Amino acid sequence: MKPYIDRFDIYMGQPFSSRTNCAIISFEDVLTINFASSIMETDVERYFFRKLVKDGIHVTIESNRENLREI
């Protein structure tokens, strides 16, 4: 099946409590990190991805939240 797979993603539903959940999965040289949260603020996600960028890691962000797209 490897020739037919580009990457793996994990899509979590909204958590029942007011916290942020995270799921990580990788395939080949792509690491996908997904966050799900029921709170409006995106501070956790923002700090996390800013740290990766500061450490020199290439980051591509895909989000359904407008306020997270500008890291």
PDB file of N, CA, C, O and CB in Angstrom:
ATOM      1  N   MET A   1       0.817  -1.210   0.000  1.00  0.00           N
ATOM      2  CA  MET A   1       0.000   0.000   0.000  1.00  0.00           C
ATOM      3  C   MET A   1       0.857   1.270   0.000  1.00  0.00           C
ATOM      4  O   MET A   1       0.340   2.350  -0.284  1.00  0.00           O
ATOM      5  CB  MET A   1      -0.927   0.001   1.208  1.00  0.00           C
ATOM      6  N   LYS A   2       2.127   1.168   0.305  1.00  0.00           N
ATOM      7  CA  LYS A   2       2.991   2.335   0.433  1.00  0.00           C
ATOM      8  C   LYS A   2       2.928   3.285  -0.773  1.00  0.00           C
ATOM      9  O   LYS A   2       2.920   4.498  -0.564  1.00  0.00           O
ATOM     10  CB  LYS A   2       4.406   1.881   0.635  1.00  0.00           C
ATOM     11  N   PRO A   3       2.882   2.803  -2.011  1.00  0.00           N
ATOM     12  CA  PRO A   3       2.824   3.733  -3.148  1.00  0.00           C
ATOM     13  C   PRO A   3       1.544   4.582  -3.179  1.00  0.00           C
ATOM     14  O   PRO A   3       1.500   5.596  -3.876  1.00  0.00           O
ATOM     15  CB  PRO A   3       2.937   2.955  -4.441  1.00  0.00           C
ATOM     16  N   TYR A   4       0.535   4.195  -2.457  1.00  0.00           N
ATOM     17  CA  TYR A   4      -0.747   4.900  -2.474  1.00  0.00           C
ATOM     18  C   TYR A   4      -0.943   5.836  -1.279  1.00  0.00           C
ATOM     19  O   TYR A   4      -1.985   6.481  -1.162  1.00  0.00           O
ATOM     20  CB  TYR A   4      -1.869   3.899  -2.511  1.00  0.00           C
ATOM     21  N   ILE A   5       0.042   5.912  -0.404  1.00  0.00           N
ATOM     22  CA  ILE A   5      -0.085   6.706   0.814  1.00  0.00           C
ATOM     23  C   ILE A   5       0.837   7.913   0.746  1.00  0.00           C
ATOM     24  O   ILE A   5       2.038   7.772   0.513  1.00  0.00           O
ATOM     25  CB  ILE A   5       0.233   5.854   2.059  1.00  0.00           C
ATOM     26  N   ASP A   6       0.275   9.100   0.948  1.00  0.00           N
ATOM     27  CA  ASP A   6       1.077  10.325   1.011  1.00  0.00           C
ATOM     28  C   ASP A   6       1.426  10.679   2.450  1.00  0.00           C
ATOM     29  O   ASP A   6       2.558  11.053   2.755  1.00  0.00           O
ATOM     30  CB  ASP A   6       0.329  11.489   0.354  1.00  0.00           C
ATOM     31  N   ARG A   7       0.440  10.554   3.324  1.00  0.00           N
ATOM     32  CA  ARG A   7       0.636  10.863   4.738  1.00  0.00           C
ATOM     33  C   ARG A   7      -0.531  10.304   5.529  1.00  0.00           C
ATOM     34  O   ARG A   7      -1.547   9.896   4.966  1.00  0.00           O
ATOM     35  CB  ARG A   7       0.775  12.392   4.968  1.00  0.00           C
ATOM     36  N   PHE A   8      -0.369  10.292   6.842  1.00  0.00           N
ATOM     37  CA  PHE A   8      -1.436   9.897   7.751  1.00  0.00           C
ATOM     38  C   PHE A   8      -1.881  11.133   8.528  1.00  0.00           C
ATOM     39  O   PHE A   8      -1.065  11.999   8.843  1.00  0.00           O
ATOM     40  CB  PHE A   8      -0.970   8.757   8.717  1.00  0.00           C
ATOM     41  N   ASP A   9      -3.143  11.210   8.830  1.00  0.00           N
ATOM     42  CA  ASP A   9      -3.683  12.265   9.680  1.00  0.00           C
ATOM     43  C   ASP A   9      -4.596  11.639  10.721  1.00  0.00           C
ATOM     44  O   ASP A   9      -5.167  10.569  10.511  1.00  0.00           O
ATOM     45  CB  ASP A   9      -4.447  13.327   8.841  1.00  0.00           C
ATOM     46  N   ILE A  10      -4.719  12.320  11.833  1.00  0.00           N
ATOM     47  CA  ILE A  10      -5.645  11.907  12.883  1.00  0.00           C
ATOM     48  C   ILE A  10      -6.600  13.075  13.103  1.00  0.00           C
ATOM     49  O   ILE A  10      -6.167  14.188  13.400  1.00  0.00           O
ATOM     50  CB  ILE A  10      -4.886  11.507  14.222  1.00  0.00           C
ATOM     51  N   TYR A  11      -7.869  12.826  12.959  1.00  0.00           N
ATOM     52  CA  TYR A  11      -8.866  13.864  13.181  1.00  0.00           C
ATOM     53  C   TYR A  11      -9.659  13.521  14.431  1.00  0.00           C
ATOM     54  O   TYR A  11     -10.451  12.579  14.457  1.00  0.00           O
ATOM     55  CB  TYR A  11      -9.804  14.016  11.953  1.00  0.00           C
ATOM     56  N   MET A  12      -9.421  14.314  15.462  1.00  0.00           N
ATOM     57  CA  MET A  12     -10.088  14.079  16.734  1.00  0.00           C
ATOM     58  C   MET A  12     -11.326  14.961  16.828  1.00  0.00           C
ATOM     59  O   MET A  12     -11.382  16.049  16.254  1.00  0.00           O
ATOM     60  CB  MET A  12      -9.131  14.350  17.918  1.00  0.00           C
ATOM     61  N   GLY A  13     -12.288  14.480  17.544  1.00  0.00           N
ATOM     62  CA  GLY A  13     -13.464  15.289  17.817  1.00  0.00           C
ATOM     63  C   GLY A  13     -13.167  16.279  18.926  1.00  0.00           C
ATOM     64  O   GLY A  13     -12.109  16.234  19.553  1.00  0.00           O
ATOM     65  N   GLN A  14     -14.101  17.160  19.155  1.00  0.00           N
ATOM     66  CA  GLN A  14     -13.953  18.152  20.211  1.00  0.00           C
ATOM     67  C   GLN A  14     -13.927  17.451  21.567  1.00  0.00           C
ATOM     68  O   GLN A  14     -14.791  16.620  21.847  1.00  0.00           O
ATOM     69  CB  GLN A  14     -15.098  19.194  20.154  1.00  0.00           C
ATOM     70  N   PRO A  15     -12.940  17.778  22.419  1.00  0.00           N
ATOM     71  CA  PRO A  15     -12.877  17.136  23.741  1.00  0.00           C
ATOM     72  C   PRO A  15     -14.054  17.552  24.625  1.00  0.00           C
ATOM     73  O   PRO A  15     -14.621  18.632  24.457  1.00  0.00           O
ATOM     74  CB  PRO A  15     -11.553  17.486  24.439  1.00  0.00           C
ATOM     75  N   PHE A  16     -14.406  16.690  25.553  1.00  0.00           N
ATOM     76  CA  PHE A  16     -15.530  16.960  26.443  1.00  0.00           C
ATOM     77  C   PHE A  16     -15.166  17.912  27.576  1.00  0.00           C
ATOM     78  O   PHE A  16     -16.048  18.530  28.172  1.00  0.00           O
ATOM     79  CB  PHE A  16     -16.051  15.667  27.017  1.00  0.00           C
ATOM     80  N   SER A  17     -13.886  18.035  27.877  1.00  0.00           N
ATOM     81  CA  SER A  17     -13.462  18.947  28.945  1.00  0.00           C
ATOM     82  C   SER A  17     -12.777  20.164  28.326  1.00  0.00           C
ATOM     83  O   SER A  17     -12.503  20.189  27.126  1.00  0.00           O
ATOM     84  CB  SER A  17     -12.505  18.228  29.949  1.00  0.00           C
ATOM     85  N   SER A  18     -12.508  21.155  29.142  1.00  0.00           N
ATOM     86  CA  SER A  18     -11.880  22.380  28.641  1.00  0.00           C
ATOM     87  C   SER A  18     -10.361  22.251  28.682  1.00  0.00           C
ATOM     88  O   SER A  18      -9.691  22.921  29.469  1.00  0.00           O
ATOM     89  CB  SER A  18     -12.336  23.606  29.466  1.00  0.00           C
ATOM     90  N   ARG A  19      -9.838  21.402  27.846  1.00  0.00           N
ATOM     91  CA  ARG A  19      -8.397  21.252  27.722  1.00  0.00           C
ATOM     92  C   ARG A  19      -8.069  20.995  26.261  1.00  0.00           C
ATOM     93  O   ARG A  19      -8.958  20.794  25.434  1.00  0.00           O
ATOM     94  CB  ARG A  19      -7.865  20.101  28.628  1.00  0.00           C
ATOM     95  N   THR A  20      -6.802  21.005  25.964  1.00  0.00           N
ATOM     96  CA  THR A  20      -6.343  20.771  24.598  1.00  0.00           C
ATOM     97  C   THR A  20      -5.810  19.353  24.488  1.00  0.00           C
ATOM     98  O   THR A  20      -4.994  18.926  25.305  1.00  0.00           O
ATOM     99  CB  THR A  20      -5.257  21.799  24.189  1.00  0.00           C
ATOM    100  N   ASN A  21      -6.266  18.626  23.484  1.00  0.00           N
ATOM    101  CA  ASN A  21      -5.764  17.277  23.217  1.00  0.00           C
ATOM    102  C   ASN A  21      -4.824  17.317  22.026  1.00  0.00           C
ATOM    103  O   ASN A  21      -4.953  18.169  21.146  1.00  0.00           O
ATOM    104  CB  ASN A  21      -6.929  16.288  22.958  1.00  0.00           C
ATOM    105  N   CYS A  22      -3.884  16.395  22.006  1.00  0.00           N
ATOM    106  CA  CYS A  22      -2.888  16.348  20.944  1.00  0.00           C
ATOM    107  C   CYS A  22      -2.699  14.908  20.489  1.00  0.00           C
ATOM    108  O   CYS A  22      -2.669  13.986  21.305  1.00  0.00           O
ATOM    109  CB  CYS A  22      -1.546  16.953  21.416  1.00  0.00           C
ATOM    110  N   ALA A  23      -2.571  14.725  19.184  1.00  0.00           N
ATOM    111  CA  ALA A  23      -2.277  13.405  18.621  1.00  0.00           C
ATOM    112  C   ALA A  23      -1.142  13.571  17.611  1.00  0.00           C
ATOM    113  O   ALA A  23      -1.111  14.546  16.861  1.00  0.00           O
ATOM    114  CB  ALA A  23      -3.555  12.766  17.945  1.00  0.00           C
ATOM    115  N   ILE A  24      -0.219  12.625  17.597  1.00  0.00           N
ATOM    116  CA  ILE A  24       0.941  12.693  16.713  1.00  0.00           C
ATOM    117  C   ILE A  24       1.066  11.372  15.970  1.00  0.00           C
ATOM    118  O   ILE A  24       0.934  10.297  16.554  1.00  0.00           O
ATOM    119  CB  ILE A  24       2.242  13.007  17.511  1.00  0.00           C
ATOM    120  N   ILE A  25       1.323  11.473  14.667  1.00  0.00           N
ATOM    121  CA  ILE A  25       1.521  10.284  13.846  1.00  0.00           C
ATOM    122  C   ILE A  25       2.527  10.633  12.758  1.00  0.00           C
ATOM    123  O   ILE A  25       2.619  11.788  12.344  1.00  0.00           O
ATOM    124  CB  ILE A  25       0.171   9.776  13.231  1.00  0.00           C
ATOM    125  N   SER A  26       3.278   9.644  12.293  1.00  0.00           N
ATOM    126  CA  SER A  26       4.247   9.918  11.234  1.00  0.00           C
ATOM    127  C   SER A  26       4.223   8.817  10.182  1.00  0.00           C
ATOM    128  O   SER A  26       3.810   7.686  10.440  1.00  0.00           O
ATOM    129  CB  SER A  26       5.659  10.059  11.819  1.00  0.00           C
ATOM    130  N   PHE A  27       4.675   9.184   8.995  1.00  0.00           N
ATOM    131  CA  PHE A  27       4.838   8.253   7.892  1.00  0.00           C
ATOM    132  C   PHE A  27       5.984   8.770   7.042  1.00  0.00           C
ATOM    133  O   PHE A  27       5.979   9.918   6.600  1.00  0.00           O
ATOM    134  CB  PHE A  27       3.517   8.101   7.053  1.00  0.00           C
ATOM    135  N   GLU A  28       6.976   7.900   6.817  1.00  0.00           N
ATOM    136  CA  GLU A  28       8.173   8.290   6.074  1.00  0.00           C
ATOM    137  C   GLU A  28       8.805   9.494   6.767  1.00  0.00           C
ATOM    138  O   GLU A  28       9.142   9.414   7.948  1.00  0.00           O
ATOM    139  CB  GLU A  28       7.832   8.619   4.580  1.00  0.00           C
ATOM    140  N   ASP A  29       8.969  10.610   6.051  1.00  0.00           N
ATOM    141  CA  ASP A  29       9.634  11.771   6.642  1.00  0.00           C
ATOM    142  C   ASP A  29       8.657  12.893   7.000  1.00  0.00           C
ATOM    143  O   ASP A  29       9.061  14.050   7.118  1.00  0.00           O
ATOM    144  CB  ASP A  29      10.684  12.300   5.688  1.00  0.00           C
ATOM    145  N   VAL A  30       7.383  12.560   7.172  1.00  0.00           N
ATOM    146  CA  VAL A  30       6.364  13.557   7.530  1.00  0.00           C
ATOM    147  C   VAL A  30       5.791  13.221   8.901  1.00  0.00           C
ATOM    148  O   VAL A  30       5.277  12.125   9.123  1.00  0.00           O
ATOM    149  CB  VAL A  30       5.230  13.610   6.461  1.00  0.00           C
ATOM    150  N   LEU A  31       5.885  14.176   9.811  1.00  0.00           N
ATOM    151  CA  LEU A  31       5.300  14.048  11.145  1.00  0.00           C
ATOM    152  C   LEU A  31       4.090  14.961  11.197  1.00  0.00           C
ATOM    153  O   LEU A  31       4.205  16.157  10.926  1.00  0.00           O
ATOM    154  CB  LEU A  31       6.337  14.405  12.276  1.00  0.00           C
ATOM    155  N   THR A  32       2.937  14.418  11.540  1.00  0.00           N
ATOM    156  CA  THR A  32       1.710  15.198  11.621  1.00  0.00           C
ATOM    157  C   THR A  32       1.296  15.316  13.076  1.00  0.00           C
ATOM    158  O   THR A  32       1.207  14.321  13.794  1.00  0.00           O
ATOM    159  CB  THR A  32       0.581  14.555  10.778  1.00  0.00           C
ATOM    160  N   ILE A  33       1.043  16.550  13.501  1.00  0.00           N
ATOM    161  CA  ILE A  33       0.635  16.829  14.874  1.00  0.00           C
ATOM    162  C   ILE A  33      -0.729  17.499  14.819  1.00  0.00           C
ATOM    163  O   ILE A  33      -0.880  18.553  14.200  1.00  0.00           O
ATOM    164  CB  ILE A  33       1.686  17.729  15.621  1.00  0.00           C
ATOM    165  N   ASN A  34      -1.715  16.902  15.457  1.00  0.00           N
ATOM    166  CA  ASN A  34      -3.078  17.437  15.454  1.00  0.00           C
ATOM    167  C   ASN A  34      -3.480  17.858  16.859  1.00  0.00           C
ATOM    168  O   ASN A  34      -3.213  17.156  17.835  1.00  0.00           O
ATOM    169  CB  ASN A  34      -4.074  16.397  14.901  1.00  0.00           C
ATOM    170  N   PHE A  35      -4.120  19.007  16.944  1.00  0.00           N
ATOM    171  CA  PHE A  35      -4.665  19.495  18.202  1.00  0.00           C
ATOM    172  C   PHE A  35      -6.182  19.585  18.094  1.00  0.00           C
ATOM    173  O   PHE A  35      -6.720  19.898  17.032  1.00  0.00           O
ATOM    174  CB  PHE A  35      -4.057  20.870  18.572  1.00  0.00           C
ATOM    175  N   ALA A  36      -6.862  19.310  19.196  1.00  0.00           N
ATOM    176  CA  ALA A  36      -8.304  19.503  19.302  1.00  0.00           C
ATOM    177  C   ALA A  36      -8.570  20.176  20.642  1.00  0.00           C
ATOM    178  O   ALA A  36      -7.995  19.802  21.665  1.00  0.00           O
ATOM    179  CB  ALA A  36      -9.088  18.140  19.173  1.00  0.00           C
ATOM    180  N   SER A  37      -9.437  21.161  20.623  1.00  0.00           N
ATOM    181  CA  SER A  37      -9.707  21.898  21.852  1.00  0.00           C
ATOM    182  C   SER A  37     -11.116  22.469  21.815  1.00  0.00           C
ATOM    183  O   SER A  37     -11.641  22.798  20.751  1.00  0.00           O
ATOM    184  CB  SER A  37      -8.674  23.023  22.055  1.00  0.00           C
ATOM    185  N   SER A  38     -11.710  22.581  22.976  1.00  0.00           N
ATOM    186  CA  SER A  38     -13.036  23.187  23.073  1.00  0.00           C
ATOM    187  C   SER A  38     -12.951  24.626  23.582  1.00  0.00           C
ATOM    188  O   SER A  38     -13.979  25.262  23.814  1.00  0.00           O
ATOM    189  CB  SER A  38     -13.933  22.354  23.994  1.00  0.00           C
ATOM    190  N   ILE A  39     -11.733  25.141  23.758  1.00  0.00           N
ATOM    191  CA  ILE A  39     -11.564  26.528  24.198  1.00  0.00           C
ATOM    192  C   ILE A  39     -11.193  27.400  23.000  1.00  0.00           C
ATOM    193  O   ILE A  39     -10.622  26.915  22.023  1.00  0.00           O
ATOM    194  CB  ILE A  39     -10.475  26.632  25.310  1.00  0.00           C
ATOM    195  N   MET A  40     -11.519  28.677  23.081  1.00  0.00           N
ATOM    196  CA  MET A  40     -11.283  29.596  21.973  1.00  0.00           C
ATOM    197  C   MET A  40      -9.806  29.944  21.798  1.00  0.00           C
ATOM    198  O   MET A  40      -9.324  30.052  20.670  1.00  0.00           O
ATOM    199  CB  MET A  40     -12.077  30.859  22.183  1.00  0.00           C
ATOM    200  N   GLU A  41      -9.090  30.118  22.905  1.00  0.00           N
ATOM    201  CA  GLU A  41      -7.692  30.527  22.839  1.00  0.00           C
ATOM    202  C   GLU A  41      -6.836  29.423  22.212  1.00  0.00           C
ATOM    203  O   GLU A  41      -7.084  28.235  22.418  1.00  0.00           O
ATOM    204  CB  GLU A  41      -7.169  30.878  24.244  1.00  0.00           C
ATOM    205  N   THR A  42      -5.844  29.832  21.458  1.00  0.00           N
ATOM    206  CA  THR A  42      -4.946  28.877  20.800  1.00  0.00           C
ATOM    207  C   THR A  42      -3.510  29.022  21.309  1.00  0.00           C
ATOM    208  O   THR A  42      -2.557  28.734  20.586  1.00  0.00           O
ATOM    209  CB  THR A  42      -4.984  29.072  19.276  1.00  0.00           C
ATOM    210  N   ASP A  43      -3.365  29.468  22.549  1.00  0.00           N
ATOM    211  CA  ASP A  43      -2.038  29.717  23.102  1.00  0.00           C
ATOM    212  C   ASP A  43      -1.155  28.472  23.099  1.00  0.00           C
ATOM    213  O   ASP A  43       0.017  28.549  22.728  1.00  0.00           O
ATOM    214  CB  ASP A  43      -2.164  30.243  24.509  1.00  0.00           C
ATOM    215  N   VAL A  44      -1.696  27.340  23.501  1.00  0.00           N
ATOM    216  CA  VAL A  44      -0.906  26.108  23.565  1.00  0.00           C
ATOM    217  C   VAL A  44      -0.356  25.761  22.191  1.00  0.00           C
ATOM    218  O   VAL A  44       0.836  25.491  22.045  1.00  0.00           O
ATOM    219  CB  VAL A  44      -1.754  24.944  24.110  1.00  0.00           C
ATOM    220  N   GLU A  45      -1.215  25.767  21.193  1.00  0.00           N
ATOM    221  CA  GLU A  45      -0.795  25.432  19.840  1.00  0.00           C
ATOM    222  C   GLU A  45       0.225  26.445  19.317  1.00  0.00           C
ATOM    223  O   GLU A  45       1.230  26.076  18.710  1.00  0.00           O
ATOM    224  CB  GLU A  45      -2.008  25.369  18.906  1.00  0.00           C
ATOM    225  N   ARG A  46      -0.047  27.710  19.559  1.00  0.00           N
ATOM    226  CA  ARG A  46       0.836  28.780  19.086  1.00  0.00           C
ATOM    227  C   ARG A  46       2.241  28.646  19.689  1.00  0.00           C
ATOM    228  O   ARG A  46       3.232  28.706  18.960  1.00  0.00           O
ATOM    229  CB  ARG A  46       0.239  30.157  19.435  1.00  0.00           C
ATOM    230  N   TYR A  47       2.334  28.470  20.991  1.00  0.00           N
ATOM    231  CA  TYR A  47       3.641  28.320  21.641  1.00  0.00           C
ATOM    232  C   TYR A  47       4.367  27.074  21.142  1.00  0.00           C
ATOM    233  O   TYR A  47       5.576  27.100  20.911  1.00  0.00           O
ATOM    234  CB  TYR A  47       3.476  28.254  23.165  1.00  0.00           C
ATOM    235  N   PHE A  48       3.630  25.998  20.982  1.00  0.00           N
ATOM    236  CA  PHE A  48       4.214  24.735  20.528  1.00  0.00           C
ATOM    237  C   PHE A  48       4.862  24.901  19.152  1.00  0.00           C
ATOM    238  O   PHE A  48       6.027  24.547  18.967  1.00  0.00           O
ATOM    239  CB  PHE A  48       3.138  23.630  20.479  1.00  0.00           C
ATOM    240  N   PHE A  49       4.116  25.436  18.193  1.00  0.00           N
ATOM    241  CA  PHE A  49       4.640  25.567  16.833  1.00  0.00           C
ATOM    242  C   PHE A  49       5.712  26.647  16.729  1.00  0.00           C
ATOM    243  O   PHE A  49       6.644  26.514  15.937  1.00  0.00           O
ATOM    244  CB  PHE A  49       3.510  25.876  15.869  1.00  0.00           C
ATOM    245  N   ARG A  50       5.593  27.703  17.512  1.00  0.00           N
ATOM    246  CA  ARG A  50       6.653  28.721  17.522  1.00  0.00           C
ATOM    247  C   ARG A  50       7.971  28.136  18.009  1.00  0.00           C
ATOM    248  O   ARG A  50       9.030  28.483  17.487  1.00  0.00           O
ATOM    249  CB  ARG A  50       6.250  29.907  18.408  1.00  0.00           C
ATOM    250  N   LYS A  51       7.920  27.258  18.999  1.00  0.00           N
ATOM    251  CA  LYS A  51       9.127  26.616  19.511  1.00  0.00           C
ATOM    252  C   LYS A  51       9.762  25.740  18.432  1.00  0.00           C
ATOM    253  O   LYS A  51      10.983  25.745  18.275  1.00  0.00           O
ATOM    254  CB  LYS A  51       8.804  25.778  20.764  1.00  0.00           C
ATOM    255  N   LEU A  52       8.951  24.992  17.690  1.00  0.00           N
ATOM    256  CA  LEU A  52       9.487  24.167  16.610  1.00  0.00           C
ATOM    257  C   LEU A  52      10.180  25.029  15.562  1.00  0.00           C
ATOM    258  O   LEU A  52      11.274  24.696  15.108  1.00  0.00           O
ATOM    259  CB  LEU A  52       8.370  23.340  15.962  1.00  0.00           C
ATOM    260  N   VAL A  53       9.551  26.130  15.178  1.00  0.00           N
ATOM    261  CA  VAL A  53      10.132  27.032  14.185  1.00  0.00           C
ATOM    262  C   VAL A  53      11.426  27.640  14.723  1.00  0.00           C
ATOM    263  O   VAL A  53      12.417  27.725  13.999  1.00  0.00           O
ATOM    264  CB  VAL A  53       9.129  28.147  13.805  1.00  0.00           C
ATOM    265  N   LYS A  54      11.423  28.062  15.983  1.00  0.00           N
ATOM    266  CA  LYS A  54      12.627  28.632  16.605  1.00  0.00           C
ATOM    267  C   LYS A  54      13.776  27.630  16.608  1.00  0.00           C
ATOM    268  O   LYS A  54      14.939  28.018  16.491  1.00  0.00           O
ATOM    269  CB  LYS A  54      12.325  29.083  18.039  1.00  0.00           C
ATOM    270  N   ASP A  55      13.457  26.349  16.742  1.00  0.00           N
ATOM    271  CA  ASP A  55      14.479  25.303  16.735  1.00  0.00           C
ATOM    272  C   ASP A  55      14.912  24.910  15.324  1.00  0.00           C
ATOM    273  O   ASP A  55      15.722  23.999  15.154  1.00  0.00           O
ATOM    274  CB  ASP A  55      13.966  24.083  17.465  1.00  0.00           C
ATOM    275  N   GLY A  56      14.373  25.596  14.310  1.00  0.00           N
ATOM    276  CA  GLY A  56      14.784  25.351  12.939  1.00  0.00           C
ATOM    277  C   GLY A  56      14.032  24.257  12.211  1.00  0.00           C
ATOM    278  O   GLY A  56      14.474  23.786  11.163  1.00  0.00           O
ATOM    279  N   ILE A  57      12.911  23.853  12.754  1.00  0.00           N
ATOM    280  CA  ILE A  57      12.113  22.790  12.135  1.00  0.00           C
ATOM    281  C   ILE A  57      11.103  23.423  11.174  1.00  0.00           C
ATOM    282  O   ILE A  57      10.385  24.354  11.538  1.00  0.00           O
ATOM    283  CB  ILE A  57      11.382  21.927  13.222  1.00  0.00           C
ATOM    284  N   HIS A  58      11.059  22.908   9.954  1.00  0.00           N
ATOM    285  CA  HIS A  58      10.092  23.409   8.969  1.00  0.00           C
ATOM    286  C   HIS A  58       8.694  22.989   9.399  1.00  0.00           C
ATOM    287  O   HIS A  58       8.449  21.817   9.685  1.00  0.00           O
ATOM    288  CB  HIS A  58      10.414  22.876   7.533  1.00  0.00           C
ATOM    289  N   VAL A  59       7.785  23.947   9.443  1.00  0.00           N
ATOM    290  CA  VAL A  59       6.418  23.706   9.895  1.00  0.00           C
ATOM    291  C   VAL A  59       5.439  24.190   8.833  1.00  0.00           C
ATOM    292  O   VAL A  59       5.572  25.302   8.322  1.00  0.00           O
ATOM    293  CB  VAL A  59       6.149  24.412  11.249  1.00  0.00           C
ATOM    294  N   THR A  60       4.468  23.368   8.504  1.00  0.00           N
ATOM    295  CA  THR A  60       3.345  23.761   7.671  1.00  0.00           C
ATOM    296  C   THR A  60       2.091  23.619   8.511  1.00  0.00           C
ATOM    297  O   THR A  60       1.828  22.552   9.066  1.00  0.00           O
ATOM    298  CB  THR A  60       3.262  22.902   6.364  1.00  0.00           C
ATOM    299  N   ILE A  61       1.317  24.688   8.605  1.00  0.00           N
ATOM    300  CA  ILE A  61       0.126  24.662   9.453  1.00  0.00           C
ATOM    301  C   ILE A  61      -1.118  24.656   8.580  1.00  0.00           C
ATOM    302  O   ILE A  61      -1.272  25.478   7.677  1.00  0.00           O
ATOM    303  CB  ILE A  61       0.107  25.872  10.420  1.00  0.00           C
ATOM    304  N   GLU A  62      -2.000  23.712   8.870  1.00  0.00           N
ATOM    305  CA  GLU A  62      -3.330  23.653   8.268  1.00  0.00           C
ATOM    306  C   GLU A  62      -4.308  23.716   9.426  1.00  0.00           C
ATOM    307  O   GLU A  62      -4.218  22.927  10.367  1.00  0.00           O
ATOM    308  CB  GLU A  62      -3.538  22.344   7.383  1.00  0.00           C
ATOM    309  N   SER A  63      -5.233  24.647   9.359  1.00  0.00           N
ATOM    310  CA  SER A  63      -6.137  24.845  10.489  1.00  0.00           C
ATOM    311  C   SER A  63      -7.520  25.272  10.027  1.00  0.00           C
ATOM    312  O   SER A  63      -7.679  25.891   8.975  1.00  0.00           O
ATOM    313  CB  SER A  63      -5.568  25.881  11.446  1.00  0.00           C
ATOM    314  N   ASN A  64      -8.504  24.935  10.825  1.00  0.00           N
ATOM    315  CA  ASN A  64      -9.846  25.448  10.588  1.00  0.00           C
ATOM    316  C   ASN A  64     -10.141  26.631  11.503  1.00  0.00           C
ATOM    317  O   ASN A  64     -11.279  27.092  11.588  1.00  0.00           O
ATOM    318  CB  ASN A  64     -10.887  24.344  10.797  1.00  0.00           C
ATOM    319  N   ARG A  65      -9.103  27.121  12.191  1.00  0.00           N
ATOM    320  CA  ARG A  65      -9.218  28.280  13.061  1.00  0.00           C
ATOM    321  C   ARG A  65      -8.442  29.438  12.443  1.00  0.00           C
ATOM    322  O   ARG A  65      -7.251  29.309  12.158  1.00  0.00           O
ATOM    323  CB  ARG A  65      -8.698  27.961  14.490  1.00  0.00           C
ATOM    324  N   GLU A  66      -9.102  30.546  12.240  1.00  0.00           N
ATOM    325  CA  GLU A  66      -8.456  31.719  11.640  1.00  0.00           C
ATOM    326  C   GLU A  66      -7.319  32.256  12.509  1.00  0.00           C
ATOM    327  O   GLU A  66      -6.293  32.694  11.989  1.00  0.00           O
ATOM    328  CB  GLU A  66      -9.487  32.821  11.404  1.00  0.00           C
ATOM    329  N   ASN A  67      -7.499  32.223  13.826  1.00  0.00           N
ATOM    330  CA  ASN A  67      -6.507  32.850  14.714  1.00  0.00           C
ATOM    331  C   ASN A  67      -5.254  32.007  14.915  1.00  0.00           C
ATOM    332  O   ASN A  67      -4.347  32.460  15.614  1.00  0.00           O
ATOM    333  CB  ASN A  67      -7.131  33.128  16.054  1.00  0.00           C
ATOM    334  N   LEU A  68      -5.151  30.822  14.352  1.00  0.00           N
ATOM    335  CA  LEU A  68      -3.949  30.008  14.491  1.00  0.00           C
ATOM    336  C   LEU A  68      -3.101  30.055  13.230  1.00  0.00           C
ATOM    337  O   LEU A  68      -1.935  29.663  13.267  1.00  0.00           O
ATOM    338  CB  LEU A  68      -4.318  28.568  14.817  1.00  0.00           C
ATOM    339  N   ARG A  69      -3.631  30.506  12.158  1.00  0.00           N
ATOM    340  CA  ARG A  69      -2.911  30.470  10.888  1.00  0.00           C
ATOM    341  C   ARG A  69      -1.736  31.423  10.851  1.00  0.00           C
ATOM    342  O   ARG A  69      -0.866  31.279   9.991  1.00  0.00           O
ATOM    343  CB  ARG A  69      -3.844  30.790   9.762  1.00  0.00           C
ATOM    344  N   GLU A  70      -1.676  32.389  11.746  1.00  0.00           N
ATOM    345  CA  GLU A  70      -0.575  33.354  11.769  1.00  0.00           C
ATOM    346  C   GLU A  70       0.330  33.054  12.943  1.00  0.00           C
ATOM    347  O   GLU A  70       0.205  33.678  13.997  1.00  0.00           O
ATOM    348  CB  GLU A  70      -1.103  34.806  11.849  1.00  0.00           C
ATOM    349  N   ILE A  71       1.236  32.112  12.780  1.00  0.00           N
ATOM    350  CA  ILE A  71       2.193  31.770  13.839  1.00  0.00           C
ATOM    351  C   ILE A  71       3.362  32.703  13.689  1.00  0.00           C
ATOM    352  O   ILE A  71       4.316  32.627  14.463  1.00  0.00           O
ATOM    353  CB  ILE A  71       2.651  30.267  13.768  1.00  0.00           C
TER     354      ILE A  71
END
